[in-house]
């Protein structure tokens, strides 16, 4: 591979700002428990400690995942004849391109369960504050295929890592309840705290919305945008009730393993892996001529209740991450 472009490590340079802003937000919640639009989720010591632990752990695991990812990206980059020069005037177009593919990676990590098992970590807190931004997965080996088109088009892997880091740093400040709605043009173009609160909310109308990283225009273009209208309830549709970082990191993988063991055939097993987090296999219909199919017979109440109860039983299912793992600190 040609020499690596000399690009700054924006995540490393941003750590002092992360710490300062987090402390300021904690103090502001202590002094003013109410947010700009009413009651807020605020901080909880155990929750914040778990988020920080997940962030520290992700630094270690991401360093491991980068080894095979860098190897694949380097091989693909060496094969493609295309080259995008890494100059000041190409950085903005590359950042826009990375943000576009981030949107699809993020969306994929919500609607495909095996990918959601990685990203669910970031949504597992019932709080929404700057420490939530640090609640990152330990299995972030799932995002790299989404960015292969950029490598094939000639983007240097180091430039992709730089753009991902900028995207990651941008998203830190939008994990807050202390900032209300911003002026209309900003809200229309950029991802803001208001838009990202919706993304982290667990009530039905907000599920699977606002996937953009830096720009929210992707959501407006592809039909996944929802404005903040009602107060957000954060967390999962089925919360995991643990502060254990290991359980937070692996709980959905454990749920998938249980579902695979119980699968009746390969179609159900494939659905458990590749359909949405709340997907359930069709309930077998009643045998013809049984009481439940007799004319005028009432539905089987026990089956109806069971079906309702099992809908969305994937542990932590819904919203149905982060984000991708590329050669950059995250």
N, C-alpha and C positions, 0 to 999 in steps of 0.2 A: 504494500500500500504506500502511496506517496506520503510525504511527511505530514504529521498531524498539525492542523491549523492551530495557531496560538490564540485560543479563546479563553476568556476568564471563567473561573468557576463561580457562577453567580450565586449558587446556593451557599457556598462557603462564605462569600462576602456578605450574604444576607443574614447570617446567623445572629449577629449582634442586634439587627433590627427585629428579627423574630422574637428574641428574648425581651427586648425593651417594649415592644408593642404588646406582648403577652402580659407582662407585669402591669402596664398601664391599663389594659382591659380588665385585669383582675381587680385593680384598685377602683376603677370606675364602677364595676358591679357592686363592690362593697359600699361605695359612697352613694350610688344611685341605682338601686336594684331594678327600677323600672327602665324599660327601653324607650326609644323615641315613639313607638307605636303601642306601648302598653307593657304588660308583664312579659318577662323573658325567662328562658330556661336557666341562664346564668352559669355558674360554676359549681362543681362538686369535687372535693379534693381527690377521692378515689378515682372518679372518672377522668380527671385531668392527669393523674399519675399514670393511669392505664394508657391514655393517648400518648403521653410522652414516652412511655416504655415501648409502645408499638413503633413510634418513630425512631427511637434508638436502635431497636432490633432490626428495623428495615434497612438501616445503614449497613449492617453486617450482612444480611441476606442478599441485599441488592448487589453488594460487591461480589458475591459468589455467582449470582445469576448473570452478571455482566460478562463473565468469562466466555460462556457459550454464545451469548448474544453478539459480543464483539467479533467472535470468530465467524459467525454466520454473516453479519453485516460486512465484514472485511472481505470475505470470499465473494459475496455478491457485488460489492463495489469494484473489486478487481476484475470481474467478468464484464461489467457493463462498459461500453465505450463512451458513455455520456459523462460529462463533468460539469458541475456547477461551481464556478469560482467562489471562494470564500472571501468576499470583499464587503466593505461597509454597505455598498448599494445592493448587495444580494441578501443581506441578513434579514431585512424586513419581508421580502417575498418568501424566503425560506421559513420564517416564523409563521407567516400566514398559512403556508402549506402544511406545516407541522400541526398547527391548530385545527385545520380542517380534518386531518387524519386522526388527531386526538379525539375530535367529536365522535367519529365512527368507532374508535377503540372504546371510548367511554360508553357509548350506547350499546355496543356489543357486550360489554361487561355487565350490563344490566339485564339483558334479554336472553343470554345464554348461561345456563346455570353453572356449568363448570368454570366459566369466566367469573360469574358472580361470586363464586366461592372465594375467589381472590379479593374482589372489590368490596364484598360485604363488610369487611373489616372497617373500612372508612365510614360506613353508614351505621355502625353498631352503637354509637354513642347516642344517648337521649338528650345530650346537651349540644349546643352549637356555639362554639367559641373558637378562639385562635388555636387552642390546643387540639381541637378536633382536626385541624388541618394537618397535624403531625401524626394522626392515627392512620398509619400506612400499613399495607399488607406485607407479609413476609414471604409471599409466594408470587412475586410480581414477574414471573417468567412468561406471563400470558399475553402481554401486549405487543411484543416485538413484531409479529407477522403483519400487523396493521400498517407498519411503517416501511415495509419492504418496497412498495412503489416509489417512495422517495429515494431510497438507495439506488434502485434501478434507474431512476431519472438523473442520477449523478450527484446526489447530495452526499457529502462526506459524512461518515458516521460521527465524527467529532462535531460537525456542524449540527447534526440531528440532536446529539446529546446537549449541545448548548441551547438549542431552541426548546428542547424539553425542559431544561432547567429554568429558562426564562418563564415558560408556561407554569411550571410548578411554583416559582416564586410569586408570580402574579396572583395565583389562586390562594395564597396564604391569607391575604387581607380580606378576602370576601367571606371568610368563615367567621362572621361576627353578627351579633344582634345589636351592636351599638351604633350602627350606621343605618339610617332609614333609606328611603328612596332618593336617588340622585336625580339631577336634572334630566328631562326627557330624552335629549339626544344621547346622553351617556347610557341611560337605561336601554335605549333602542339598539345600540351597537355593541356595547360591552357587557360581559358577565359582571354582575354586581352583587353585593351582599343580599339584596332583595331577591334576585334571581336564584342565587345559590341556596338561600333558605328554603325556597320551594323545592329545589333538587334534593335536599336532605330531609324533607318532610315525609311522613309515612301515611298521611290520609289519602284516600283514593284518587281525588282529582289532581293531586300533585305527584303521584307515582310516575316514574319514568319520564321526567320532564327536565328540561334545561341542562343538557349534557355539555354545553360549550365550555371551553377552557378559558380563553381570553375573550373571545367574541361570542355573543349570544345570537348573532345573525344566522349562524348555522341552524340553530333551533327554529328560528322564524322561517327559514327556507325549507326545512325538512319536516315541519309539522310537529315538533316536540316541545314547543314553547308554551309555558303557562305563567301568567303574571301572579304576583303575590296578592291574594285577595283576603283570605281568612288567616288567622293565626296558625303558625306551623306547629305540628306535633312531630318532634324529631325521633329518630331511631328506626326500628324495623317494624314490619307489621306483626312479627312475632319476636319480641325481644329476648335476648339470651341471658340476661340477669347474671352476669359475671364480670368481675374485674380482673380475672386471671388472663394475662396476655397470651399464654399458650392456647387457652380455650378460645379467646377472641380470634386468634389467628387461624384456628383449625376447625371451628365448630361446624361450618357448612360442609367441609370435606367429610367430616364424620357423618353428617346427615345424608350426604350423597352415598357413602358406603353402605349405610343401613338400607337406603332405598334400593340400591343395586342388589343387595343380598335378597331382598324381598320381591324383586321384579319377577313377573310371571313368564316373560319371554324377552327376546332381544329388542323388540320394538319398544317395550316399556323401559328397558334399560337405556336405550338410546334417548328416549324422551327425558329420562331423569338426568341425563348428562347435557343434552343439547337444546332442550326446550327451555322455556322460562322458569324462573325459580319457583313459582307457585303452580306449575303444571301438575295435573293429576291424570292418570290413565282413565279412559272411559270405564264407567261402571257397567259390568255385564248386565244385559237386559234380562228380564224375567222369562222363564220358560213359557211358551204359548200354552194357554189353557189353565194356568195357575190362577189362584183367587185374585191376585193383583191385576190380572188382565181381564177378568170377567167384566161384562158391561156394567158400568155404574159403580164398580168397586173403588174404594178410596185408596189413595197412594199408601204404600207401606211407610208409616210414620218413622219407624226405626231406621229404615234405609235412607229416608230423606234427611233425617238428623245426622246420620253418619256421613252422608255425602257432604252436607254443609260443613261438618266439623273437619273433614279431611281436606277440604279445598284449601290450598296454600299451606300444606303441612311441611314443606321444606323448611328446615330450621333457619330462621332469619329471613324467610322469603319476603321479598319486596322491601324497598323498591326493587323491581325485577331486573370510576373508582374510582394516582394514582396514576390509578393512572398507569400508563405503560412503563415498562422497564427498559431503559435504553442506557447507553454508557454515560450516565450522569448520576450525581448524588441525588437521592430522593428520599 
